[in-house]
Amino acid sequence: MDKFEQMMHSMSQMIEEKRIEKIKRYKGFCVCPGCPTYNKCAEEEGELLYCLLDASPKCITEEAGCICPACPITEKMSLTHEYFCIKGKEKEQRIM
């Protein structure tokens, strides 16, 4: 089990309140606002942490460059994919 799988397992065992707190903490490390693909709509909607939460529901539709590999969350959780804002969270991309 790699770091990502361990984190997902750990979060699945948490009560909802603790899981929400952890997600808020991870959002603090998120570099999405500095990405060329991140746009004004995503900013206005407060979209972040696509790698764990899911793709942009309506704002991001075109790839314009990806900084996911340089994100501290990518290293911390051993993420292996990118363009989470368009392709979906790590968990979904791993099972495709």
N, C-alpha and C positions, 0 to 999 in steps of 0.2 A: 504494500500500500504506500503510495507516494504522499507528499505533503498535502496535495489537493484533496486526495481521497480521505486522508486523516482529518483534515479540516471539515470536509463535508459530513463525515461521520460524527465528529464532535458537535457540529452545529445542529445536526438532526436530533441529538440527544438533549439539547437545551430547551428550556421553557421559552415560549414565544418572546417574552420580555428580554431575556438575555440574548436571544438571537438578534433581535432588533438593535440592541445596544452594540453588539459586535459588528453588525452591518454599518451602523453609523460610524464606528471607529474606522472601519476599512474605507469608507467614503472619504475620510480625512487624508488618506494616502493616494487617492485616485488622481490620475493625471489626465483624465479625459478632456477637461477644458483646454488643455494645451495641444490637443491633437488637431491636425488639419481637417479631419473628417467631422469633428464636433462642430455643431453650428448654433446659430442664435436660437432656433427653436428648442434644441436640446437644453441649452442654457436656461431659457425661460421656463421650461418644464421641470428643471432641476434634475435632469437625467444624469446619473453617474453609475459607476460600478457595474457596467454591462457584463463583465466577466463572471459575476456571481448572480446578478439579478435577471438579466435577459437582454435581448436586442432592443433597440429603440422602437417603441410601439408606433411612432408616426413621424418622427423628426428626421432621422438619418436614413437616407436611401441610396446614397452614392459614396463609393470609396474615394477618398482624396488624400490618402496617406495614413499610416497607422503607427502609433507610438506604443502600442501595447507591450511589445517585447522589452521596452526600456522602463516600464512601470514597476515600481517597487513591489506591488502586489503580485506581479508575474513571477518575480524571483521568490518572494516569500512563500507562495503557494505552489510553485513548480507548474505554472500554467504552460500549456504547450501550443495553444492556438492564438489567433489574433482576429482583429475586426469583430470583436464581440458585439459592438454596437449594431452591426448589420447581420452577422451570422449566428448570434446567440451566445449564451453563456458557455463557459468551459465544459460543464457537465453534458450539455446537449451536443456540443461539437465532438466530444470524445466518443459518444455512442453512434455517431453517424458513420 
